[in-house]
Amino acid sequence: MTRSWVLLLAIGLAVPAYAQQGTSEIRGRVVDQQGAVLPGVVVVARNQDTGNYREMVSNADGTFFISGIRPGS
């Protein structure tokens, strides 16, 4: 009976740990070689393993922000 409870407890603790998958974000600023900002540039973050990608266009000040991406290659 004790082994059953230990097994149940182990399974109960393992499932929530497995379900937690983190996401990440990428922030940056697009500039040219002279340091001038470049608005309207398409920035692409692509996962090499899955082929999934996210696109963002840089703002008027050259900044971009891509959120909710899963870490990977």
RAQUI-V920143 format. One record per residue. N is the residue number from 1. OMEGA is omega in whole degrees, -180 to 180 (none if undefined). Layout:
N_OMEGA ; N_OMEGA
//
This chain:
1_-179 ; 2_179 ; 3_179 ; 4_180 ; 5_179 ; 6_179 ; 7_179 ; 8_179 ; 9_180 ; 10_178 ; 11_180 ; 12_179 ; 13_-178 ; 14_-177 ; 15_178 ; 16_179 ; 17_179 ; 18_-175 ; 19_-178 ; 20_176 ; 21_-177 ; 22_172 ; 23_-177 ; 24_179 ; 25_177 ; 26_176 ; 27_177 ; 28_178 ; 29_-180 ; 30_179 ; 31_176 ; 32_-175 ; 33_179 ; 34_179 ; 35_178 ; 36_-179 ; 37_-180 ; 38_177 ; 39_175 ; 40_179 ; 41_178 ; 42_178 ; 43_-178 ; 44_172 ; 45_-176 ; 46_174 ; 47_-176 ; 48_-178 ; 49_-175 ; 50_-176 ; 51_177 ; 52_179 ; 53_176 ; 54_179 ; 55_176 ; 56_177 ; 57_-180 ; 58_-178 ; 59_180 ; 60_179 ; 61_177 ; 62_-178 ; 63_174 ; 64_-179 ; 65_177 ; 66_-177 ; 67_176 ; 68_179 ; 69_179 ; 70_179 ; 71_179 ; 72_179 ; 73_none
//
